[in-house]
Each structure stands twice: as C-alpha cells, then as structure tokens.
C-alpha cells in the first residue's frame, strides 16, 4: 500500500494547527485570569482603604465584598473539576455508561415530558 505524497504535510499541518489553537486557548485563559485577579485586588484594596480611613463599614458590606473577591471552583468551566472526573478515550469513542440513579432521573424527566405532551394534545382536541 503506497502512502500519498501529501500525507506528511497533512499530518504536519494538523499538528501545527492543534498546537496553535492550544496556545491561543492558553493565552486567552491567561488574559481572563489576569483580569479576574486584578478585579479581586481592586475590590480588596477598596475595602482596605475604607477600613484604614476610619469610616464605618457595615458587616454586610464587608461580607459582600469578600464574596465578590472569592475564587470559585466552577468559575471557569461551570463545573467543579473534582466532581467532573476525567474523560478517557474509551468514553469518547464508546460513550459513558450512566449510573442507575441517573437512569431513574432521566426516566422521570421523560415521563414528565410525555405527560406534558399528552396534556397538550388532549387540550387541542
């Protein structure tokens, strides 16, 4: 079996594109991290200046500013990384098996959807 002449070029271009997209993603992530950290520093500096000036600051205001400055686990991805687990190639290719509790939850949602559709159809008749 002969290898087409352009196969190495195709592999190189795919690898180069993959690396460049990966680096771009890291650059954007770094910019987001820097913006978030500078916002946190700004919030905390304003709180420090208020406290050092001797002006009375309510406890609710301090709690609100502390919560604003906190870093959350799911801030970036929307999912807690510890709870998300890892996805292997086997799961990508063959799919992930759902747990029995997930299946029962899915069955309940399907039952509710079917009931809702049945009611809509009966209402039309």
C-alpha positions as CSV (number, residue, x, y, z in Angstrom):
1,X,0.0,0.0,0.0
2,X,1.5,3.3,-1.0
3,X,1.4,6.4,1.1
4,X,0.1,9.5,-0.7
5,X,2.8,12.2,-1.2
6,X,0.8,14.8,0.7
7,X,0.2,12.7,3.9
8,X,3.2,14.0,5.8
9,X,2.1,17.6,5.0
10,X,-1.4,16.9,6.2
11,X,-0.1,15.4,9.5
12,X,2.3,18.4,10.0
13,X,-0.4,21.0,9.3
14,X,-2.9,19.2,11.6
15,X,-0.3,19.2,14.4
16,X,0.7,22.8,13.8
17,X,-3.0,23.9,13.8
18,X,-3.6,21.9,17.0
19,X,-0.6,23.4,18.8
20,X,-1.5,26.9,17.7
21,X,-5.1,26.6,18.9
22,X,-3.9,25.2,22.2
23,X,-1.5,28.1,22.7
24,X,-4.3,30.6,21.7
25,X,-6.6,29.0,24.3
26,X,-3.9,29.3,27.0
27,X,-3.3,32.9,26.1
28,X,-7.0,33.8,26.4
29,X,-7.2,31.9,29.6
30,X,-4.2,33.8,31.0
31,X,-5.9,37.1,30.0
32,X,-9.1,36.1,31.8
33,X,-7.1,35.1,34.9
34,X,-5.2,38.4,34.9
35,X,-8.5,40.3,34.6
36,X,-10.1,38.4,37.4
37,X,-7.1,38.8,39.7
38,X,-6.9,42.5,39.1
39,X,-10.6,42.8,39.8
40,X,-10.1,40.9,43.1
41,X,-7.2,43.1,44.0
42,X,-9.2,46.2,43.2
43,X,-12.1,45.1,45.4
44,X,-9.8,44.2,48.3
45,X,-7.8,47.5,48.0
46,X,-11.0,49.5,48.2
47,X,-12.0,47.5,51.3
48,X,-8.6,48.2,52.9
49,X,-8.8,51.9,52.1
50,X,-12.3,52.1,53.6
51,X,-11.1,50.3,56.8
52,X,-7.9,52.4,57.1
53,X,-9.7,55.7,56.6
54,X,-11.7,55.0,59.7
55,X,-15.1,55.3,58.0
56,X,-17.7,52.9,59.5
57,X,-18.2,49.9,57.2
58,X,-21.2,47.6,57.8
59,X,-20.6,43.9,58.2
60,X,-22.9,43.2,55.3
61,X,-20.7,45.4,53.0
62,X,-17.6,43.5,54.1
63,X,-19.2,40.1,53.5
64,X,-20.5,41.2,50.1
65,X,-17.0,42.4,49.1
66,X,-15.3,39.3,50.4
67,X,-17.7,37.1,48.4
68,X,-17.1,39.2,45.3
69,X,-13.3,38.6,45.7
70,X,-13.6,34.9,46.4
71,X,-12.4,32.4,43.7
72,X,-14.9,29.7,43.0
73,X,-14.0,26.2,41.7
74,X,-16.6,26.3,38.9
75,X,-15.9,29.8,37.9
76,X,-14.2,29.0,34.6
77,X,-15.9,25.9,33.3
78,X,-19.2,25.9,35.1
79,X,-18.4,22.5,36.6
80,X,-16.5,21.6,39.7
81,X,-13.3,19.9,38.4
82,X,-13.2,17.4,41.3
83,X,-16.8,16.4,40.6
84,X,-16.4,16.3,36.8
85,X,-13.8,13.5,36.8
86,X,-11.8,12.7,33.8
87,X,-12.9,11.5,30.4
88,X,-10.8,8.8,28.7
89,X,-10.6,7.9,25.1
90,X,-12.7,4.8,25.7
91,X,-15.5,7.0,27.0
92,X,-15.1,9.4,24.0
93,X,-15.4,6.5,21.5
94,X,-17.8,4.1,23.1
95,X,-19.7,6.6,25.4
96,X,-20.1,6.7,29.1
97,X,-22.4,4.4,31.0
98,X,-24.9,6.2,33.1
99,X,-25.4,5.2,36.7
100,X,-28.8,3.7,37.9
101,X,-29.7,6.9,39.8
102,X,-29.0,8.9,36.6
103,X,-31.2,6.5,34.6
104,X,-34.1,6.8,37.1
105,X,-33.8,10.6,37.0
106,X,-33.8,10.5,33.2
107,X,-36.8,8.2,33.2
108,X,-38.7,10.6,35.4
109,X,-37.9,13.5,33.2
110,X,-39.1,11.6,30.1
111,X,-42.3,10.6,31.9
112,X,-43.0,14.2,32.8
113,X,-42.3,15.3,29.2
114,X,-44.6,12.6,27.8
115,X,-47.3,13.6,30.3
116,X,-47.0,17.2,29.3
117,X,-47.2,16.4,25.6
118,X,-50.3,14.2,26.2
119,X,-52.0,17.0,28.0
120,X,-51.2,19.4,25.2
121,X,-52.6,17.0,22.6
122,X,-55.8,16.5,24.7
123,X,-56.2,20.3,25.1
124,X,-56.1,20.7,21.3
125,X,-58.8,18.0,20.8
